[in-house]
Amino acid sequence: MKKSFLSVVVFMMTAVSALAGGILTNTNQSVLFLKNPARDAAIGLDGVYSNPAGVAFMPDGFHLAINWQYAHQTRTITSTNPLFALGKKNNGLNKKVFEGIADAPFIPSVQAAYNKNDWSFQFNFSMPGGGGVCEFENGLGSFENAIGSIAYLLQQRGLPVEGYDVDAYMRGRQYYFGFQLGAAYKIDKHWSVYGGLRALYGNASYRARMSNIQVKLRNLQGGESYYVNFDRFINGTIADVNKQLGQAELATQMGVMSPEDFAAAQAQAEAALVPLEMLQKYGQGVNLMSNQEGFGIAPIIGIDYKVGNFNFAAKYEFNTQMKMKNHSTLEKALVIEGDYANFPGIENINKFENDTDVDEDAPALLSIGAQWSPINELHLNVGYHHYYDKNAHWYNNAQDKLDHGTNEYLAGVEWDVTPRVNISCGGQITRYGLTDAYMNDLSFVVNSYSAGFGVSYKATDHLTLTAAYFQTNYSDYDKVTQANPQTGETVSGDSFTRTNRVLGLGMQVDF
């Protein structure tokens, strides 16, 4: 029973964890990526991010690109839990869908380069991570599980509890701003190299709430069951237990009850009071507010090789060590000792302890690509990305729960229809090293494939306009925590998936 109670506390505490930084790095740093993501060996101004060494092969002069993107995402968790059947809003069902809506209406990026002879001096501003707000208007499955666990625990204590009700909410906002400076040098007509630095500033805020908690009570007079405020119920029950203990003590003093019977009654009362008094602190619900900010810097190197109709390129971004500083309503970490010390999940809430630093590295990235131009107007592209997730450092060593780092495979085609019109399309396949131990409803990614297309129009000799659309389709990840051994049906578990659609507009000026 001690572990059963602690699970209630832990689930309530971990439920306020919000969306962590995660292992997904934004690579859509320009609208040109949206219309063809396989840009790792392309020669263009967007190469300031994707192929910085190749920018040295652009014409001399000043080049500036400004990009705007709008992204709409959903995150959907279908949770199966027998405790959900106790919920007032769940109509006796043990399965519930929790959907988060994430909108990023303004994702800007800027690429600039000044080329002179064999040198290219470059600047890039972008959002390598985050970029929007995600809201779960009905909370998450872990929220529901927390309150359902309370109702179940009270049932096991012999109290007339039949169900629960709760209002839950979750909101996470993340912005990671990247500022990159570097220079490329053209060694000869075939080779160029690049060296630079990226500074990464992270700013995030998390809000989580469980309020208006109620328990459904059986009417002991035989009428209909009814809901009462959880705080009122807990305080009233504690008062009743203390009253009964006082009556037993008085009966013992009067000789009506033996000392042995009183000792047994006292032990029984204390066993009831311990969990009730611990639950008392949640009578008013749970409300967490946390703001985080951090800073990191890392070098970037690149190389480009041109031969005939082919171009090959590679880039390596070093691991960005970053710690996010907490400014939170959680003033002190939750420390459990004795029988409860090693209960799973107890560390999660401590991630938001006020005035602490949390590891949130941006993992190292290797990208390689090739481009073949069988004719001057046609370009065929392929690329590969590998994120060294397991070498990064994240809170509570979450990186160790992954099977391997992330791999991405890209391909695309570009066609200069006329000297002023270019159309292109491409795709990307993303595969993570996901495991059940890593996945949870507070922060998750799933395998996906993406496709994009768009058009560029050279309005004048100095101005090019681009529009593109990019969509990601995600797989489902099923995490089964308990299954029926006879039927194989899921008794408890979660199924995760997402959607993502991006629209982009850009302009490039060349002098």
C-alpha positions as CSV (number, residue, x, y, z in Angstrom):
1,M,0.0,0.0,0.0
2,K,2.9,2.3,0.6
3,K,4.0,1.9,-3.0
4,S,0.5,2.3,-4.2
5,F,0.2,5.6,-2.4
6,L,3.6,6.8,-3.6
7,S,2.6,6.1,-7.2
8,V,-0.2,8.6,-6.7
9,V,2.2,11.3,-5.4
10,V,4.7,10.5,-8.2
11,F,2.2,10.6,-11.0
12,M,0.8,13.9,-9.7
13,M,4.3,15.4,-9.6
14,T,5.6,14.0,-12.9
15,A,2.4,15.1,-14.6
16,V,3.6,18.7,-14.3
17,S,6.7,18.0,-16.3
18,A,6.3,19.6,-19.7
19,L,7.5,19.2,-22.9
20,A,11.2,18.8,-22.7
21,G,13.7,20.1,-25.4
22,G,13.7,16.7,-27.0
23,I,16.0,15.1,-29.7
24,L,14.4,16.8,-32.8
25,T,16.6,19.5,-34.3
26,N,14.9,21.9,-36.7
27,T,16.6,21.6,-40.1
28,N,14.1,23.7,-42.0
29,Q,16.3,26.8,-41.7
30,S,15.1,28.2,-45.1
31,V,12.2,28.1,-47.5
32,L,14.5,26.4,-50.0
33,F,14.7,23.4,-47.6
34,L,10.9,23.2,-47.6
35,K,10.8,22.9,-51.4
36,N,13.6,20.3,-51.4
37,P,15.1,19.1,-48.1
38,A,18.1,17.4,-49.7
39,R,20.2,20.6,-49.8
40,D,23.4,19.2,-48.2
41,A,25.5,19.5,-51.4
42,A,23.6,22.3,-53.2
43,I,25.3,25.5,-54.0
44,G,23.1,28.4,-52.8
45,L,22.7,31.0,-50.1
46,D,20.8,28.6,-47.9
47,G,24.1,26.7,-47.7
48,V,25.1,29.1,-45.0
49,Y,23.3,26.5,-42.9
50,S,23.2,23.3,-44.9
51,N,26.5,23.5,-46.9
52,P,28.5,26.5,-45.7
53,A,31.7,25.5,-47.6
54,G,29.8,25.4,-50.9
55,V,28.8,29.1,-50.5
56,A,32.3,30.0,-51.5
57,F,31.5,28.9,-55.0
58,M,28.7,31.6,-55.3
59,P,29.5,34.8,-57.3
60,D,31.3,37.6,-55.6
61,G,29.1,40.2,-53.9
62,F,26.7,40.5,-51.1
63,H,23.8,38.0,-50.8
64,L,20.9,38.2,-48.3
65,A,17.9,35.9,-47.8
66,I,15.0,36.5,-45.5
67,N,12.6,33.6,-44.7
68,W,9.2,33.3,-43.0
69,Q,7.6,30.0,-42.1
70,Y,4.3,29.0,-40.5
71,A,4.0,25.6,-38.9
72,H,1.0,23.8,-37.5
73,Q,1.4,20.7,-35.5
74,T,-0.6,18.2,-33.5
75,R,0.5,15.7,-30.9
76,T,-1.9,12.9,-30.1
77,I,-1.7,10.3,-27.4
78,T,-4.3,7.6,-27.1
79,S,-4.1,6.3,-23.6
80,T,-5.6,3.1,-22.3
81,N,-6.0,2.8,-18.5
82,P,-8.5,1.0,-16.4
83,L,-8.6,3.9,-14.0
84,F,-10.1,6.1,-16.7
85,A,-13.4,4.3,-16.3
86,L,-13.8,6.0,-12.9
87,G,-13.7,9.5,-14.5
88,K,-16.8,11.5,-14.7
89,K,-16.1,12.8,-18.2
90,N,-15.1,9.4,-19.6
91,N,-18.5,7.6,-19.8
92,G,-17.1,4.5,-18.2
93,L,-14.5,4.0,-21.0
94,N,-10.9,3.0,-20.2
95,K,-9.5,4.7,-23.4
96,K,-9.1,8.4,-23.9
97,V,-7.5,10.6,-26.6
98,F,-5.3,13.6,-25.5
99,E,-4.4,16.0,-28.3
100,G,-2.1,19.0,-28.2
101,I,-2.2,21.8,-30.7
102,A,1.1,23.5,-31.5
103,D,1.2,26.6,-33.7
104,A,4.3,28.5,-34.7
105,P,2.9,31.4,-36.7
106,F,6.3,33.2,-37.2
107,I,9.5,31.2,-37.7
108,P,12.0,33.6,-39.2
109,S,15.5,33.0,-40.5
110,V,18.1,35.1,-42.2
111,Q,21.1,34.0,-44.3
112,A,23.8,36.4,-45.4
113,A,27.1,36.1,-47.2
114,Y,29.7,38.4,-48.6
115,N,32.0,36.7,-51.2
116,K,35.2,38.3,-52.3
117,N,37.7,36.4,-54.4
118,D,38.4,33.1,-52.6
119,W,36.7,34.1,-49.3
120,S,33.1,33.9,-48.2
121,F,32.1,35.6,-44.9
122,Q,28.7,34.3,-43.6
123,F,26.0,34.9,-41.0
124,N,22.9,32.8,-40.2
125,F,20.1,33.5,-37.8
126,S,17.5,30.8,-37.3
127,M,15.6,28.7,-34.8
128,P,17.4,25.3,-34.5
129,G,14.9,24.1,-31.9
130,G,11.4,24.9,-30.7
131,G,9.6,27.8,-32.3
132,G,6.1,27.6,-30.9
133,V,3.5,26.9,-28.3
134,C,1.8,23.6,-27.6
135,E,-1.4,23.3,-25.5
136,F,-3.2,20.2,-24.2
137,E,-6.5,21.7,-23.2
138,N,-7.5,18.5,-21.3
139,G,-4.1,17.7,-19.8
140,L,-2.4,14.4,-20.4
141,G,-3.0,10.8,-19.6
142,S,-0.6,11.0,-16.7
143,F,-2.8,13.7,-15.2
144,E,-5.8,11.5,-15.4
145,N,-3.9,8.5,-14.0
146,A,-2.8,10.6,-11.0
147,I,-6.4,11.4,-10.0
148,G,-7.7,8.0,-10.9
149,S,-5.0,6.5,-8.7
150,I,-6.2,8.7,-5.8
151,A,-9.8,7.5,-6.2
152,Y,-8.6,3.9,-6.4
153,L,-6.4,4.2,-3.4
154,L,-9.3,5.6,-1.3
155,Q,-11.4,2.7,-2.5
156,Q,-8.8,0.3,-1.2
157,R,-8.8,2.1,2.1
158,G,-12.5,1.1,2.5
159,L,-13.9,4.6,1.8
160,P,-17.1,5.0,-0.2
161,V,-15.4,6.4,-3.3
162,E,-16.7,5.4,-6.7
163,G,-15.0,7.8,-9.1
164,Y,-13.4,11.2,-9.7
165,D,-13.5,14.4,-11.7
166,V,-10.7,16.9,-12.6
167,D,-10.0,19.8,-14.9
168,A,-6.5,19.6,-16.4
169,Y,-4.4,21.8,-18.6
170,M,-0.9,21.7,-20.1
171,R,1.1,24.4,-22.0
172,G,4.7,24.4,-23.2
173,R,6.6,27.1,-25.1
174,Q,10.1,26.7,-26.5
175,Y,12.3,29.0,-28.5
176,Y,15.9,28.2,-29.3
177,F,17.6,31.0,-31.2
178,G,20.8,30.3,-33.2
179,F,23.4,32.9,-34.3
180,Q,26.1,31.5,-36.6
181,L,29.2,33.3,-37.9
182,G,31.8,31.7,-40.1
183,A,34.0,31.9,-43.1
184,A,34.6,29.6,-46.1
185,Y,37.8,29.6,-48.2
186,K,38.0,28.3,-51.8
187,I,41.3,26.4,-52.1
188,D,41.0,25.9,-55.8
189,K,38.2,25.3,-58.4
190,H,37.5,21.9,-56.8
191,W,37.8,22.4,-53.0
192,S,36.5,24.7,-50.3
193,V,36.5,24.5,-46.6
194,Y,34.5,26.2,-43.8
195,G,34.9,27.0,-40.1
196,G,32.4,28.8,-37.9
197,L,30.7,29.1,-34.5
198,R,27.0,28.9,-33.5
199,A,25.7,30.5,-30.3
200,L,22.4,28.9,-29.1
201,Y,20.1,30.7,-26.7
202,G,17.2,28.8,-25.3
203,N,14.1,30.2,-23.7
204,A,11.2,28.0,-22.5
205,S,8.2,28.2,-20.2
206,Y,5.9,25.4,-18.9
207,R,2.5,25.6,-17.3
208,A,0.6,22.7,-15.9
209,R,-2.6,22.6,-13.8
210,M,-5.0,20.1,-12.2
211,S,-7.9,21.9,-10.6
212,N,-11.5,21.4,-9.4
213,I,-10.6,17.9,-8.2
214,Q,-13.7,16.0,-7.0
215,V,-14.4,12.5,-5.8
216,K,-17.7,10.6,-6.3
217,L,-19.1,9.2,-3.1
218,R,-21.6,6.3,-2.6
219,N,-24.7,7.5,-0.7
220,L,-24.7,5.4,2.5
221,Q,-28.4,6.2,2.9
222,G,-29.2,4.5,-0.3
223,G,-29.7,7.5,-2.6
224,E,-27.8,8.5,-5.7
225,S,-24.1,8.8,-5.6
226,Y,-22.7,12.4,-5.6
227,Y,-19.6,14.4,-6.2
228,V,-17.8,16.4,-3.4
229,N,-14.8,18.7,-3.4
230,F,-11.7,16.6,-2.9
231,D,-10.2,19.0,-0.3
232,R,-13.4,19.0,1.7
233,F,-13.6,15.2,1.6
234,I,-9.9,14.7,2.7
235,N,-10.1,17.2,5.5
236,G,-13.5,15.8,6.7
237,T,-12.2,12.2,6.6
238,I,-9.0,13.2,8.6
239,A,-11.2,14.9,11.1
240,D,-13.4,11.8,11.4
241,V,-10.4,9.5,11.9
242,N,-9.0,11.8,14.6
243,K,-12.4,11.9,16.3
244,Q,-12.7,8.1,16.4
245,L,-9.1,7.9,17.8
246,G,-10.0,10.4,20.5
247,Q,-13.1,8.4,21.4
248,A,-11.1,5.2,21.6
249,E,-8.6,7.0,23.9
250,L,-11.4,8.2,26.1
251,A,-12.9,4.7,26.2
252,T,-9.5,3.3,27.3
253,Q,-9.2,5.8,30.1
254,M,-12.6,4.9,31.3
255,G,-11.7,1.2,31.2
256,V,-14.3,0.4,28.5
257,M,-11.5,-0.5,26.0
258,S,-8.4,-2.5,26.8
259,P,-4.9,-1.0,26.2
260,E,-4.3,-3.8,23.6
261,D,-7.4,-2.9,21.7
262,F,-6.6,0.8,21.9
263,A,-3.1,0.1,20.6
264,A,-4.6,-1.8,17.6
265,A,-7.1,1.0,17.0
266,Q,-4.3,3.6,17.2
267,A,-2.2,1.7,14.6
268,Q,-5.2,1.4,12.3
269,A,-5.9,5.1,12.6
270,E,-2.2,6.0,11.9
271,A,-2.2,3.8,8.9
272,A,-5.2,5.6,7.5
273,L,-3.9,9.1,8.4
274,V,-0.5,8.8,6.8
275,P,-1.7,8.6,3.2
276,L,-4.7,11.0,3.8
277,E,-2.4,13.7,5.3
278,M,0.0,13.4,2.3
279,L,-2.9,13.7,-0.1
280,Q,-4.1,16.7,1.8
281,K,-1.5,19.0,0.1
282,Y,-3.2,18.2,-3.2
283,G,-6.6,19.2,-2.1
284,Q,-6.3,22.5,-3.9
285,G,-5.0,20.9,-7.0
286,V,-1.5,21.1,-8.6
287,N,-0.2,24.2,-10.3
288,L,3.3,24.5,-11.7
289,M,4.9,27.4,-13.5
290,S,8.5,27.2,-14.7
291,N,10.6,29.4,-16.9
292,Q,13.9,28.2,-18.3
293,E,16.8,29.9,-20.2
294,G,20.2,28.7,-21.2
295,F,23.1,29.4,-23.5
296,G,25.6,27.3,-25.4
297,I,28.2,27.7,-28.2
298,A,29.8,25.1,-30.5
299,P,32.1,25.0,-33.6
300,I,31.0,24.0,-37.1
301,I,33.2,22.7,-39.9
302,G,32.5,21.9,-43.5
303,I,34.0,20.8,-46.8
304,D,32.9,20.9,-50.4
305,Y,34.3,19.2,-53.5
306,K,33.3,19.9,-57.1
307,V,34.3,17.7,-60.0
308,G,32.6,17.6,-63.4
309,N,28.8,17.5,-63.0
310,F,29.0,16.4,-59.4
311,N,29.3,18.2,-56.1
312,F,30.0,16.5,-52.8
313,A,29.8,18.2,-49.4
314,A,30.0,17.4,-45.7
315,K,29.3,19.4,-42.5
316,Y,29.9,18.6,-38.8
317,E,28.2,20.5,-36.0
318,F,29.8,19.8,-32.6
319,N,27.7,19.0,-29.6
320,T,26.4,22.2,-28.0
321,Q,26.7,21.9,-24.3
322,M,23.8,23.8,-22.7
323,K,22.2,24.0,-19.3
324,M,18.7,25.5,-18.8
325,K,18.4,27.6,-15.7
326,N,15.1,27.1,-13.8
327,H,13.0,29.9,-12.4
328,S,10.1,27.9,-11.0
329,T,7.4,27.7,-8.3
330,L,9.0,24.4,-7.2
331,E,11.3,25.8,-4.5
332,K,12.7,22.5,-3.2
333,A,13.3,19.2,-4.8
334,L,11.1,16.3,-3.7
335,V,13.2,13.9,-1.7
336,I,11.7,10.6,-0.6
337,E,13.6,8.4,1.8
338,G,13.2,5.0,3.3
339,D,10.8,2.6,1.6
340,Y,10.0,5.2,-1.1
341,A,13.5,6.2,-2.1
342,N,13.9,4.4,-5.4
343,F,10.4,4.6,-6.8
344,P,10.5,5.1,-10.6
345,G,9.8,8.6,-11.8
346,I,10.5,10.5,-8.6
347,E,13.3,12.4,-10.3
348,N,11.2,13.9,-13.0
349,I,9.7,16.7,-10.9
350,N,13.1,17.8,-9.7
351,K,13.9,18.8,-13.3
352,F,11.9,22.0,-12.5
353,E,13.4,22.8,-9.1
354,N,13.9,26.5,-8.8
355,D,17.4,28.0,-9.3
356,T,18.8,24.7,-10.7
357,D,20.6,24.0,-14.0
358,V,19.3,21.2,-16.3
359,D,21.4,19.5,-19.0
360,E,19.8,20.2,-22.4
361,D,22.5,19.7,-25.0
362,A,21.9,20.1,-28.7
363,P,23.5,16.9,-30.1
364,A,26.3,16.9,-32.6
365,L,25.2,16.5,-36.3
366,L,27.0,15.0,-39.3
367,S,25.5,15.8,-42.7
368,I,26.8,14.6,-46.0
369,G,25.4,15.1,-49.5
370,A,25.8,14.7,-53.2
371,Q,24.4,16.6,-56.2
372,W,24.5,15.5,-59.8
373,S,23.6,17.8,-62.7
374,P,23.2,15.6,-65.8
375,I,22.3,18.8,-67.7
376,N,22.7,22.4,-66.6
377,E,19.0,22.9,-65.8
378,L,18.5,19.7,-63.8
379,H,19.9,18.9,-60.3
380,L,19.5,15.6,-58.5
381,N,20.3,15.6,-54.7
382,V,20.7,13.0,-52.0
383,G,21.8,13.5,-48.4
384,Y,22.2,11.8,-45.0
385,H,22.1,13.2,-41.4
386,H,23.2,11.5,-38.2
387,Y,22.5,13.1,-34.8
388,Y,24.8,11.9,-32.0
389,D,22.0,11.8,-29.5
390,K,23.6,9.3,-27.2
391,N,26.6,11.5,-26.8
392,A,24.6,14.5,-25.7
393,H,23.7,15.1,-22.0
394,W,20.1,15.5,-21.1
395,Y,18.3,15.5,-17.8
396,N,18.5,12.3,-15.8
397,N,20.6,10.8,-18.6
398,A,17.6,10.4,-20.9
399,Q,20.0,9.9,-23.8
400,D,21.0,6.5,-22.4
401,K,17.4,5.2,-22.9
402,L,17.7,5.5,-26.7
403,D,18.9,2.5,-28.8
404,H,20.9,4.7,-31.2
405,G,21.2,8.3,-32.6
406,T,18.8,9.7,-35.1
407,N,19.3,8.9,-38.8
408,E,17.8,10.9,-41.7
409,Y,17.8,10.0,-45.4
410,L,17.0,12.7,-48.0
411,A,16.5,13.0,-51.8
412,G,15.2,15.7,-54.1
413,V,15.2,17.1,-57.6
414,E,15.4,20.7,-58.9
415,W,14.6,21.9,-62.4
416,D,15.2,25.3,-63.9
417,V,12.1,25.5,-66.1
418,T,13.2,28.8,-67.5
419,P,16.1,31.2,-66.6
420,R,13.7,32.8,-64.1
421,V,11.6,29.9,-62.8
422,N,12.8,27.0,-60.7
423,I,10.7,24.2,-59.3
424,S,11.7,21.5,-57.0
425,C,10.5,18.7,-54.7
426,G,12.0,16.2,-52.3
427,G,11.6,14.0,-49.3
428,Q,13.1,13.0,-46.0
429,I,12.9,9.8,-43.9
430,T,13.6,10.2,-40.2
431,R,14.3,7.2,-37.9
432,Y,14.9,7.6,-34.1
433,G,16.3,5.1,-31.7
434,L,13.1,5.0,-29.7
435,T,12.5,2.6,-26.8
436,D,9.6,2.2,-24.3
437,A,11.8,3.5,-21.6
438,Y,12.4,6.7,-23.5
439,M,8.8,7.4,-24.6
440,N,6.3,9.2,-22.4
441,D,3.3,11.5,-22.9
442,L,5.2,14.5,-21.6
443,S,7.6,14.7,-24.5
444,F,7.9,12.4,-27.5
445,V,8.9,12.0,-31.1
446,V,8.0,9.3,-33.6
447,N,9.5,8.1,-36.9
448,S,8.3,10.0,-39.9
449,Y,8.7,10.7,-43.6
450,S,8.3,14.2,-45.1
451,A,7.7,15.7,-48.5
452,G,8.0,19.2,-49.8
453,F,7.7,21.2,-53.0
454,G,7.8,24.8,-54.2
455,V,8.8,27.3,-56.8
456,S,11.3,30.1,-57.0
457,Y,10.9,33.1,-59.3
458,K,13.7,35.5,-60.2
459,A,11.7,38.7,-60.4
460,T,14.7,40.8,-61.3
461,D,18.4,40.3,-61.7
462,H,18.8,41.0,-58.0
463,L,15.6,39.7,-56.4
464,T,14.4,36.1,-56.2
465,L,11.1,35.1,-54.5
466,T,10.3,31.6,-53.2
467,A,7.2,29.8,-51.9
468,A,7.0,26.3,-50.6
469,Y,4.9,23.7,-48.7
470,F,6.3,20.9,-46.5
471,Q,4.4,18.1,-44.7
472,T,5.5,15.4,-42.4
473,N,3.6,12.2,-41.9
474,Y,4.3,10.3,-38.7
475,S,4.2,6.6,-37.7
476,D,2.4,5.4,-34.6
477,Y,4.5,4.2,-31.6
478,D,2.6,1.8,-29.3
479,K,3.9,1.5,-25.8
480,V,2.1,-1.4,-23.9
481,T,2.7,-1.4,-20.2
482,Q,0.3,-4.2,-19.5
483,A,-1.5,-6.7,-21.7
484,N,-4.2,-9.3,-21.1
485,P,-2.3,-12.6,-21.2
486,Q,-5.3,-14.5,-22.7
487,T,-6.3,-12.1,-25.4
488,G,-3.2,-9.9,-25.9
489,E,-5.4,-6.8,-25.7
490,T,-3.8,-3.7,-24.1
491,V,-4.9,-3.2,-20.5
492,S,-2.7,-0.1,-20.1
493,G,-0.4,1.8,-22.4
494,D,-0.1,4.6,-24.9
495,S,-0.1,5.1,-28.6
496,F,1.8,8.2,-29.9
497,T,1.6,10.1,-33.2
498,R,1.9,13.6,-34.6
499,T,1.1,15.8,-37.6
500,N,3.2,18.7,-39.1
501,R,2.5,21.1,-41.9
502,V,4.7,24.1,-42.9
503,L,4.2,26.9,-45.3
504,G,7.0,29.2,-46.2
505,L,7.8,32.4,-48.1
506,G,11.2,33.8,-48.8
507,M,13.1,36.4,-50.7
508,Q,16.8,36.6,-51.7
509,V,18.6,39.8,-52.7
510,D,22.0,39.6,-54.6
511,F,24.3,42.6,-55.2
